[in-house]
Amino acid sequence: MEFPVTVHRARLGPQEFKVVRPARPPEHAVLLDDGWFLNAYLDEAAARLMAGLWRLAATSPRSLIHLPLRRGAGTGAAAGTSEAGARPLDLVLLHHSLQFAPSRWKELRGRLGPGLRRSVTVPASDPETGHAALHHAENRDLFHQHLHAETLFVTGSAKVFRETAGAFREVADHGPRHARDGSPGGHYCARLGSGDDGARDIHIEYSDAREP
């Protein structure tokens, strides 16, 4: 899978950080915090992009992968949702070895310029980790979550990012057909479990305002 990104660099004190963003943010995507769940509503293109970003996080341990989503919260995929009071969030994916404190994000974000256009290639597919494995008591390869500056930070290892990208690919592959066929249940979704007792699962639902 190949897609365009912009690469931004900025310094905080003696440290320089690299932030990677999609060159074309998805038109039909939103991430909402309703207090109980983290809900991602995505059309097919957005779900495939998200799968690509998840795999990019696995191969870019020195970068923060930033997906701005808040500005589209009132349109696109969000138009079909009805979560009064839910808080729109941006998303940042990062490898745990980077040891970036979310409290520094607002300052870093404010220092980012227009960035340089690049093209990145990530594997089209990766092995998936089942939900039971993520929650197994012996599993220590987990996601960790932090909320700061209207942004969800998902921190993990290359292995866990690589193996769970398939949750987004699953929604991209099956969501559109499910919607066209009017399949029972009303929607198609997947759930991405963190395995961390202090974190919430991410509910990923196919939602396309363009569907009849």
C-alpha positions as CSV (number, residue, x, y, z in Angstrom):
1,M,0.0,0.0,0.0
2,E,1.4,3.4,-1.0
3,F,0.1,6.7,0.0
4,P,1.3,10.4,0.3
5,V,2.3,12.0,3.6
6,T,3.8,15.2,4.8
7,V,6.8,15.0,7.1
8,H,7.2,17.7,9.7
9,R,10.1,18.4,12.0
10,A,10.2,20.6,15.0
11,R,12.4,21.1,18.1
12,L,11.4,21.2,21.8
13,G,14.4,22.2,23.7
14,P,17.4,20.0,22.6
15,Q,15.1,17.4,21.0
16,E,13.9,17.3,17.4
17,F,10.7,15.3,16.7
18,K,9.4,14.0,13.4
19,V,5.6,14.1,12.8
20,V,4.1,12.3,9.9
21,R,0.6,13.2,8.6
22,P,-1.4,12.0,5.7
23,A,-1.1,14.5,2.8
24,R,-4.8,14.1,2.2
25,P,-6.7,13.7,5.5
26,P,-9.8,11.5,5.0
27,E,-13.0,13.2,4.1
28,H,-15.3,10.7,5.8
29,A,-13.8,9.9,9.2
30,V,-14.3,10.9,12.8
31,L,-13.1,9.7,16.3
32,L,-15.4,10.4,19.2
33,D,-15.1,10.0,22.9
34,D,-18.5,9.6,24.5
35,G,-17.2,9.0,28.0
36,W,-17.7,5.2,27.8
37,F,-16.3,4.2,24.5
38,L,-13.9,5.5,21.8
39,N,-15.9,5.3,18.5
40,A,-14.3,5.6,15.1
41,Y,-16.7,6.1,12.2
42,L,-15.0,5.5,8.8
43,D,-15.9,5.0,5.2
44,E,-13.9,2.5,3.1
45,A,-11.1,5.0,2.1
46,A,-10.6,6.2,5.6
47,A,-10.5,2.7,7.0
48,R,-7.9,1.7,4.5
49,L,-5.9,4.8,5.3
50,M,-6.1,4.0,9.0
51,A,-4.9,0.5,8.4
52,G,-1.9,2.0,6.5
53,L,-1.2,4.5,9.3
54,W,-1.3,1.7,11.9
55,R,1.3,-0.3,9.8
56,L,3.3,2.9,9.3
57,A,3.5,3.3,13.1
58,A,4.9,-0.2,13.2
59,T,7.7,0.7,10.8
60,S,8.5,4.2,12.1
61,P,9.5,4.0,15.7
62,R,11.1,7.4,15.7
63,S,8.0,9.2,14.4
64,L,4.7,10.5,15.7
65,I,1.9,9.5,13.3
66,H,-0.7,12.3,13.4
67,L,-4.2,12.0,11.9
68,P,-6.2,15.3,12.3
69,L,-9.8,14.3,12.6
70,R,-11.6,17.0,14.7
71,R,-12.1,19.4,11.8
72,G,-14.3,16.9,10.0
73,A,-16.4,15.9,13.0
74,G,-19.5,17.7,11.7
75,T,-19.4,16.2,8.2
76,G,-18.8,13.1,6.2
77,A,-18.9,9.8,8.2
78,A,-19.8,11.7,11.3
79,A,-23.0,13.0,9.7
80,G,-24.7,9.7,10.2
81,T,-23.8,9.5,13.9
82,S,-25.9,10.8,16.8
83,E,-23.7,11.1,19.8
84,A,-24.9,14.2,21.6
85,G,-22.1,15.5,23.8
86,A,-19.4,13.2,22.4
87,R,-16.0,14.9,22.1
88,P,-14.2,14.8,18.7
89,L,-10.6,13.8,18.9
90,D,-7.5,13.8,16.8
91,L,-5.3,10.7,16.8
92,V,-1.5,10.2,17.4
93,L,0.2,6.8,17.1
94,L,3.7,6.3,18.5
95,H,6.1,3.6,19.4
96,H,6.7,3.3,23.2
97,S,10.4,3.6,22.8
98,L,10.0,7.2,21.7
99,Q,8.9,8.1,25.3
100,F,7.1,11.2,24.2
101,A,5.0,12.9,26.9
102,P,1.5,13.8,25.6
103,S,1.6,16.9,27.7
104,R,4.2,18.3,25.2
105,W,2.0,17.7,22.2
106,K,0.2,21.0,22.1
107,E,3.5,22.9,22.0
108,L,5.0,20.6,19.4
109,R,1.9,20.8,17.3
110,G,2.0,24.6,17.3
111,R,5.6,24.5,16.0
112,L,4.9,22.4,12.9
113,G,5.2,24.0,9.5
114,P,3.8,22.9,6.2
115,G,6.1,19.9,6.0
116,L,7.6,18.1,3.1
117,R,5.7,15.9,0.8
118,R,6.7,12.2,0.7
119,S,5.3,8.9,-0.5
120,V,5.4,5.9,1.9
121,T,4.9,2.2,1.2
122,V,3.7,-0.2,3.8
123,P,2.8,-3.9,3.6
124,A,-0.7,-4.6,2.1
125,S,-1.5,-7.0,4.9
126,D,-0.2,-8.3,8.2
127,P,-1.0,-11.1,10.6
128,E,-3.7,-10.3,13.1
129,T,-3.9,-10.8,16.8
130,G,-7.2,-12.1,18.1
131,H,-9.0,-10.3,20.8
132,A,-8.5,-13.3,23.2
133,A,-4.7,-13.1,22.7
134,L,-4.7,-9.3,23.4
135,H,-6.5,-9.9,26.7
136,H,-4.6,-13.0,27.8
137,A,-3.0,-12.6,31.2
138,E,0.5,-13.5,29.8
139,N,0.4,-10.9,27.0
140,R,2.6,-7.9,27.7
141,D,2.6,-6.4,24.3
142,L,-0.3,-3.9,24.8
143,F,-1.6,-0.6,23.7
144,H,-1.6,2.3,26.1
145,Q,-3.9,5.3,25.8
146,H,-3.7,8.9,26.9
147,L,-6.1,11.8,26.2
148,H,-4.5,15.2,26.0
149,A,-5.1,18.4,24.0
150,E,-8.2,16.9,22.3
151,T,-6.0,14.1,21.0
152,L,-6.0,10.3,21.6
153,F,-2.5,9.0,22.0
154,V,-2.1,5.3,21.2
155,T,1.3,3.9,22.3
156,G,2.5,0.4,21.6
157,S,5.2,-1.8,20.1
158,A,5.8,-2.4,16.4
159,K,4.4,-5.9,16.8
160,V,1.1,-4.8,18.3
161,F,0.6,-2.1,15.7
162,R,1.4,-4.5,12.9
163,E,-0.8,-7.3,14.1
164,T,-3.9,-5.2,14.8
165,A,-4.0,-3.1,11.6
166,G,-6.3,-5.8,10.2
167,A,-9.2,-4.5,12.3
168,F,-9.4,-1.5,10.0
169,R,-8.8,-3.5,6.9
170,E,-11.7,-5.8,7.9
171,V,-14.1,-2.8,8.1
172,A,-12.9,-1.5,4.7
173,D,-13.3,-5.0,3.1
174,H,-16.7,-5.9,4.5
175,G,-18.4,-2.7,5.5
176,P,-19.5,-1.4,2.1
177,R,-21.0,-4.7,1.0
178,H,-22.7,-5.1,4.3
179,A,-24.3,-1.7,3.8
180,R,-25.4,-2.3,0.2
181,D,-26.9,-5.7,1.1
182,G,-28.9,-4.3,4.0
183,S,-27.5,-7.1,6.2
184,P,-29.1,-7.7,9.6
185,G,-27.7,-5.8,12.5
186,G,-27.8,-2.4,10.8
187,H,-24.0,-1.8,10.7
188,Y,-20.6,-3.4,10.3
189,C,-18.0,-2.9,13.0
190,A,-14.9,-4.3,14.6
191,R,-13.5,-3.7,18.0
192,L,-9.9,-3.1,18.8
193,G,-9.0,-4.2,22.3
194,S,-6.0,-2.7,24.0
195,G,-5.5,-5.4,26.5
196,D,-4.6,-2.7,29.0
197,D,-7.0,-2.7,32.0
198,G,-6.8,1.1,32.2
199,A,-7.7,1.7,28.5
200,R,-10.9,1.5,26.5
201,D,-11.5,-0.5,23.4
202,I,-11.8,1.3,20.1
203,H,-15.1,0.6,18.4
204,I,-14.6,0.9,14.6
205,E,-17.8,1.2,12.6
206,Y,-18.3,1.5,8.8
207,S,-20.2,4.7,8.1
208,D,-20.5,6.5,4.8
209,A,-22.8,9.5,4.4
210,R,-22.7,8.9,0.7
211,E,-24.5,5.5,1.0
212,P,-28.2,5.7,0.1
